[in-house]
């Protein structure tokens, strides 16, 4: 069995694990990330609301409140450093009943206590002036100008690529089966290797409780909380401009309606506690629920333009707050657990905090050669006509459109595969350049993308998977089968 030695091992390649990896790469340490899927961004991070929360909702003094505010403040500069999409579009919490206006004021006061800047309460007329498609029943709203939207794939992958470029090793398709304490640290057992690490960072999402409980007598309990979403075509993307929430009232908490950074309209999520940490099925009942709740606060939503539905699991820890820090009875083992909403917003700040804790424990020094800048994939549609023409002259593949719905070229797909931590699956390509993310959901571009993946990774087309191993898109025809059919 192969044995590998590291100063720090991170379990989980989601946005939290990769944020920690990128920040820990600033220090003179040997670091690895172990992810059980074939790619980073394959769990909770790939299926969420893509919201950068302002920070008014979390309880003052909680870790959620602290890291939400810090992460929000970091996001804009980070998007420039790592070249991923982020828009500060602002959010509105709608109040639909005069009796609930005191609750709206209480939410504002909570936000002020948390340090959120710019919060104000708008009248119903003021809300309708900036969002004409909200319900006529709106009597007021909390406006948070610091709220935003982000591409969760873009953020996660950018963090991972930058960490890898700075020396962090990523082990994909690597499931951690067990953890044992040793005199030198911890042994992480995989199916074919042992990772020896002085320090372990547990960023395993809905599975973080299982890893924590392998080393600590003080147990954690994480409940998978499933949320279903509806994604609408880009033709519906301008239906609202801000992220629209509903103040909890007689009709319950409601769901959000928001545009995305890519121009779609997103609605959801539902909230259903499930037993299985793998249960990401969408259900008719839950999709009907979010449809009704969305229609209650936003008028004339063009539901006929729904192009897909999906579901994700939130890691809800029974204590209700993030669990972050060194485990007292397992020195050297650090949790980043129970990271549900506002986890995506909080990720950059959690990364800094946990990395500093680990580096201090390791007495590690800062590296002089750390490079915090990463350049993303070139998207020709964002270039001027002249720039695009020059790009195509240099590489004609950028002039060959593969995904017609999203206008994705062969050059972009090749870049998504051949760059640092490149895609090895159809979903990996989709998350990096959106090939297959549009109206036809890969109905037209899927076969060509499989062909490109096979060519660029030197594999047979039938070996290309949708995501994890075993999800092969094609089946090799057995010899003689064609003749039998004839």
C-alpha positions in Angstrom: 0.0 0.0 0.0 1.3 3.4 -1.0 2.3 5.7 1.9 2.4 9.5 1.5 3.6 12.2 4.0 2.2 15.7 4.4 2.2 18.5 6.9 -1.5 19.1 6.4 -4.3 17.1 4.7 -7.6 18.6 3.8 -10.7 16.3 3.5 -13.1 17.7 0.9 -12.7 19.6 -2.4 -15.7 21.9 -2.1 -15.5 25.6 -1.7 -14.6 25.4 2.0 -11.8 22.9 1.5 -10.4 24.7 -1.5 -10.6 28.1 0.3 -8.5 26.6 3.2 -6.1 25.0 0.7 -5.5 28.2 -1.1 -4.9 30.2 2.1 -2.7 27.4 3.6 -0.6 27.5 0.4 0.7 30.9 1.6 2.8 29.0 4.2 5.8 26.8 3.9 4.0 23.5 4.3 3.4 20.3 2.3 -0.3 20.2 1.7 -2.8 17.9 0.0 -6.6 17.8 -0.6 -8.4 14.4 -0.7 -11.7 14.5 -2.6 -13.8 11.3 -3.2 -15.3 12.6 -6.5 -13.6 12.9 -9.9 -13.5 16.7 -9.6 -13.6 19.5 -7.1 -17.0 21.3 -6.6 -18.9 18.0 -6.7 -21.0 18.2 -3.5 -22.9 21.0 -1.8 -21.0 23.7 -3.6 -22.3 22.7 -7.0 -26.0 22.9 -6.0 -26.9 26.0 -4.0 -28.4 29.4 -4.3 -25.2 31.1 -5.5 -25.9 34.0 -3.2 -23.4 36.3 -1.5 -25.5 37.1 1.6 -25.3 40.6 3.1 -25.2 39.2 6.7 -28.4 40.5 8.4 -30.0 37.1 9.0 -27.4 35.3 11.2 -27.7 35.7 15.0 -25.3 38.4 16.3 -22.2 36.8 17.9 -22.5 33.6 15.9 -19.8 32.2 13.7 -22.3 32.5 10.8 -22.6 36.2 11.5 -18.8 36.8 11.7 -17.7 34.9 8.7 -20.7 36.0 6.5 -19.7 39.6 7.0 -16.0 39.0 6.5 -16.5 36.8 3.4 -18.9 39.3 1.9 -16.3 42.0 2.2 -13.6 39.8 0.7 -15.6 38.6 -2.3 -15.2 41.5 -4.8 -11.4 41.8 -4.5 -11.1 38.0 -4.5 -13.1 37.8 -7.8 -10.6 40.2 -9.4 -7.6 38.2 -8.1 -8.9 34.8 -9.2 -11.0 35.9 -12.2 -14.5 34.5 -11.4 -17.9 36.1 -11.9 -19.4 38.2 -9.1 -22.0 40.9 -9.1 -23.1 43.0 -6.2 -26.8 43.3 -7.2 -28.2 43.9 -3.8 -31.1 42.0 -2.1 -34.6 42.8 -0.9 -36.5 41.1 1.9 -40.2 41.7 1.1 -42.8 42.3 3.8 -46.4 41.5 2.6 -48.4 42.4 5.7 -48.5 45.7 7.7 -48.5 43.6 10.9 -45.1 42.2 10.0 -43.4 45.5 9.6 -41.9 45.4 13.1 -40.3 42.1 12.2 -38.7 43.9 9.2 -37.4 46.5 11.5 -36.0 43.8 13.9 -34.2 42.2 10.9 -32.6 45.6 10.1 -31.5 46.0 13.7 -30.0 42.5 13.7 -28.1 43.4 10.5 -26.8 46.6 12.0 -25.6 44.7 15.1 -23.8 42.3 12.7 -22.0 45.2 11.1 -23.8 45.2 7.7 -23.5 48.5 5.9 -26.1 50.4 4.0 -29.3 48.6 5.3 -32.5 50.6 4.8 -36.2 49.9 4.8 -38.1 50.8 1.6 -41.8 51.5 1.2 -43.9 49.3 -1.0 -44.0 52.0 -3.7 -40.2 52.3 -3.5 -39.8 48.5 -3.9 -42.1 48.4 -6.9 -40.3 51.3 -8.5 -37.1 49.3 -8.7 -38.7 45.8 -9.0 -41.9 46.2 -11.0 -42.5 42.4 -11.1 -42.9 41.9 -7.3 -46.3 41.4 -5.9 -48.7 44.3 -5.5 -49.1 43.2 -1.8 -45.6 44.4 -0.8 -45.8 47.0 2.0 -42.1 47.3 2.6 -38.7 45.7 2.2 -35.3 45.5 3.8 -32.8 46.6 1.1 -29.2 45.4 1.5 -27.0 46.9 -1.2 -24.0 44.7 -0.2 -25.8 41.5 -1.2 -24.6 39.8 -4.3 -24.5 36.8 -6.6 -21.6 34.6 -7.6 -20.8 31.6 -9.7 -20.2 28.9 -7.1 -18.4 26.7 -9.7 -16.2 29.6 -10.7 -15.3 30.5 -7.1 -14.6 26.9 -6.1 -12.6 26.0 -9.2 -10.6 29.2 -9.0 -9.6 28.6 -5.4 -8.6 25.0 -6.3 -6.5 26.0 -9.3 -4.7 28.7 -7.5 -4.0 26.4 -4.6 -2.7 23.7 -7.0 -0.5 26.3 -8.8 1.0 27.1 -5.5 2.0 23.5 -4.7 -1.1 22.0 -3.1 -1.5 18.4 -4.3 -5.0 17.2 -5.1 -6.0 13.5 -4.9 -9.3 13.1 -6.8 -11.3 9.9 -6.8 -9.8 9.4 -3.3 -12.2 8.4 -0.6 -11.1 8.5 3.0 -12.2 5.3 4.6 -10.8 5.8 8.1 -8.7 8.0 10.3 -6.4 7.0 13.1 -4.5 9.1 15.6 -0.7 8.5 15.7 2.1 9.9 17.7 3.1 12.0 14.7 -0.4 13.1 13.8 -3.0 11.2 11.8 -3.2 8.3 9.3 -5.9 8.7 6.6 -6.7 5.4 5.0 -7.9 5.3 1.4 -8.6 2.1 -0.7 -5.0 2.0 -2.0 -2.9 4.3 0.2 -2.2 5.8 3.6 -1.9 9.6 3.9 0.3 10.5 6.9 -0.5 14.0 8.0 0.6 16.1 11.0 -2.6 18.1 10.8 -6.0 17.3 9.3 -8.6 19.8 8.2 -12.1 18.3 8.0 -14.1 20.1 5.3 -16.2 17.1 4.2 -19.6 18.8 4.0 -22.5 16.4 4.9 -19.9 13.8 5.9 -17.9 16.0 8.2 -19.6 14.5 11.3 -18.4 11.0 10.4 -14.8 12.1 10.2 -15.0 14.2 13.3 -16.5 11.2 15.2 -13.6 9.0 14.1 -11.2 11.0 16.3 -13.3 12.7 19.0 -15.4 11.5 21.8 -17.5 14.7 21.6 -19.6 13.8 18.7 -21.1 15.9 15.9 -24.4 15.3 14.2 -25.0 16.7 10.7 -28.5 16.3 9.2 -28.6 16.5 5.4 -31.1 19.2 4.5 -32.2 18.9 0.8 -33.2 21.9 -1.3 -34.8 21.7 -4.7 -34.3 24.5 -7.3 -35.7 25.5 -10.7 -33.5 27.1 -13.3 -35.1 29.2 -16.0 -33.8 30.2 -19.4 -31.8 33.4 -19.9 -34.9 34.9 -21.6 -36.3 35.0 -18.0 -33.1 36.4 -16.4 -34.2 40.0 -16.3 -37.5 39.3 -14.6 -35.9 40.6 -11.3 -32.8 42.6 -10.8 -32.1 42.0 -7.1 -32.2 38.9 -5.1 -35.7 38.6 -3.7 -36.4 37.1 -0.3 -39.6 37.0 1.7 -39.9 38.0 5.3 -41.2 34.9 7.2 -44.9 35.4 7.9 -48.2 33.7 7.7 -47.2 31.9 4.5 -43.9 30.6 6.0 -40.4 31.5 5.1 -40.8 31.5 1.3 -38.1 30.9 -1.3 -35.7 33.3 -3.1 -36.0 34.5 -6.7 -32.8 35.8 -8.2 -31.0 36.4 -11.4 -27.7 34.6 -11.8 -24.3 35.9 -12.8 -24.8 34.1 -16.2 -28.2 35.7 -16.9 -30.6 32.9 -15.9 -33.4 33.1 -13.3 -33.1 30.8 -10.2 -35.9 29.9 -7.8 -35.6 27.9 -4.6 -34.8 26.2 -2.4 -37.2 23.9 -0.6 -36.0 22.5 2.8 -36.5 18.9 3.6 -34.4 16.9 6.1 -33.4 13.6 4.7 -31.7 10.5 6.1 -29.4 9.7 3.2 -26.3 11.9 2.6 -26.6 10.9 -1.1 -30.3 11.8 -1.6 -30.3 14.6 -4.2 -33.5 13.6 -6.0 -35.9 16.3 -7.0 -39.6 15.6 -6.2 -42.8 16.9 -7.8 -44.1 18.0 -4.4 -41.0 20.1 -3.6 -40.9 21.7 -7.0 -44.6 22.5 -6.8 -44.0 24.1 -3.3 -41.2 26.4 -4.5 -43.2 27.3 -7.6 -46.2 28.4 -5.5 -44.0 30.3 -3.0 -42.1 32.1 -5.7 -45.3 33.1 -7.5 -46.6 34.5 -4.2 -43.9 37.2 -4.1 -43.0 37.7 -7.8 -45.7 38.1 -10.5 -45.8 36.5 -13.9 -42.7 34.3 -13.5 -42.4 32.5 -16.9 -42.3 29.0 -15.6 -42.7 27.6 -19.1 -39.0 28.7 -19.5 -37.7 26.3 -16.9 -34.8 24.4 -18.4 -33.8 22.2 -15.5 -34.4 21.4 -11.9 -31.8 20.2 -9.4 -31.3 19.5 -5.8 -28.4 19.9 -3.2 -27.8 19.0 0.4 -26.9 21.4 3.1 -24.8 20.3 6.0 -27.1 21.3 8.9 -25.3 20.7 12.3 -27.8 20.2 15.1 -26.3 23.1 17.1 -27.3 25.5 14.3 -24.0 27.2 13.9 -20.7 26.6 12.0 -18.3 24.3 13.8 -14.8 25.7 13.2 -11.6 25.1 15.0 -9.3 22.6 16.6 -10.9 19.6 18.2 -10.0 19.7 21.9 -9.5 15.9 22.4 -7.8 15.4 19.0 -5.0 18.1 18.8 -4.0 18.8 15.3 -7.5 17.9 13.9 -9.4 21.0 12.7 -13.1 21.1 11.9 -14.8 23.2 9.2 -18.1 21.5 9.7 -21.8 22.3 9.6 -21.1 24.8 6.9 -24.6 25.5 5.5 -25.9 28.9 4.4 -24.3 31.4 4.4 -21.3 29.0 3.8 -20.6 30.1 0.2 -20.4 33.7 1.3 -18.3 32.8 4.3 -15.8 30.5 2.5 -13.0 33.0 1.8 -13.0 34.2 5.4 -13.2 30.6 6.8 -10.2 29.8 4.6 -8.1 32.6 6.1 -9.2 31.8 9.7 -8.5 28.0 9.5 -5.3 28.4 7.6 -4.0 30.8 10.3 -5.0 28.4 13.0 -3.2 25.5 11.4 -0.1 27.6 10.4 0.2 28.8 14.0 -0.1 25.3 15.4 2.6 24.1 12.9 4.8 27.2 13.5 4.9 27.6 9.7 6.3 30.7 8.0 4.9 32.6 5.1 6.2 31.9 1.7 7.8 34.7 -0.3 6.9 33.1 -3.6 3.1 32.6 -3.2 1.2 33.9 -6.2 -2.4 34.8 -5.4 -3.4 35.7 -8.9 -5.2 33.2 -11.3 -6.4 33.8 -14.8 -9.6 32.1 -15.8 -10.7 30.6 -19.1 -11.0 33.1 -22.0 -14.6 33.5 -23.2 -14.6 34.9 -26.7 -18.1 36.4 -26.4 -16.8 38.8 -23.8 -14.1 40.1 -26.1 -14.3 42.9 -28.7 -14.8 41.9 -32.3 -11.2 42.7 -33.0 -9.9 40.8 -29.9 -12.0 37.8 -30.9 -10.8 37.9 -34.4 -7.2 37.9 -33.2 -7.9 35.0 -30.8 -9.4 32.9 -33.6 -6.4 33.7 -35.9 -4.1 32.4 -33.2 -6.2 29.3 -32.4 -9.1 28.5 -34.9 -10.7 26.3 -32.3 -12.1 29.4 -30.7 -14.1 30.0 -33.9 -15.8 26.6 -33.7 -19.0 26.7 -31.6 -19.7 23.4 -29.9 -22.5 24.5 -27.4 -24.9 26.6 -29.4 -27.2 27.4 -26.4 -24.3 29.0 -24.4 -22.0 29.9 -27.4 -19.1 27.8 -26.1 -16.3 27.2 -28.5 -14.0 24.2 -28.9 -11.1 26.3 -27.7 -12.8 27.0 -24.4 -13.6 23.3 -23.9 -10.0 22.3 -24.6 -8.8 24.9 -22.1 -11.2 23.6 -19.5 -9.7 20.1 -19.9 -5.9 20.9 -20.3 -5.5 23.6 -17.6 -4.6 23.1 -14.0 -6.9 20.5 -12.4 -8.7 20.2 -15.8 -12.0 18.6 -16.3 -12.1 14.8 -16.9 -15.9 14.5 -17.1 -18.9 16.1 -18.9 -20.0 17.8 -15.6 -16.4 19.0 -15.1 -16.5 20.7 -18.5 -20.0 22.1 -17.9 -19.0 23.7 -14.6 -16.0 25.4 -16.1 -17.3 26.7 -19.4 -21.1 26.0 -19.3 -21.2 23.6 -22.3 -24.4 21.7 -21.7 -25.8 24.3 -19.2 -28.2 25.9 -21.7 -31.7 25.3 -23.0 -31.1 21.9 -24.6 -29.1 20.6 -21.5 -26.3 19.0 -23.7 -28.8 17.4 -26.1 -26.8 18.8 -29.1 -23.3 19.5 -27.7 -22.9 16.4 -25.5 -21.6 14.0 -28.2 -19.1 16.5 -29.5 -17.9 17.3 -25.9 -17.4 13.6 -25.3 -15.3 13.4 -28.4 -13.2 16.3 -27.3 -12.7 14.9 -23.8 -11.7 11.6 -25.2 -9.2 13.2 -27.6 -7.6 15.6 -25.1 -7.4 13.0 -22.3 -6.3 10.1 -24.6 -9.2 7.9 -23.6 -11.8 6.0 -25.5 -15.2 7.8 -25.9 -17.0 5.0 -24.0 -14.7 5.7 -21.0 -16.0 9.3 -20.7 -18.3 9.7 -17.7 -21.0 12.2 -16.8 -19.2 12.7 -13.4 -18.0 10.0 -11.0 -16.5 6.7 -12.3 -19.3 4.4 -13.5 -21.5 7.1 -15.0 -20.3 6.3 -18.5 -22.2 8.1 -21.3 -21.6 5.4 -23.9 -21.5 1.7 -23.9 -19.1 -0.2 -26.2 -20.9 -2.5 -28.5 -20.0 -6.2 -28.1 -18.6 -7.9 -31.1 -21.3 -9.5 -33.2 -24.1 -7.5 -31.7 -24.6 -5.4 -34.8 -24.7 -8.5 -37.0 -27.2 -10.1 -34.6 -29.5 -7.1 -35.0 -29.2 -7.2 -38.7 
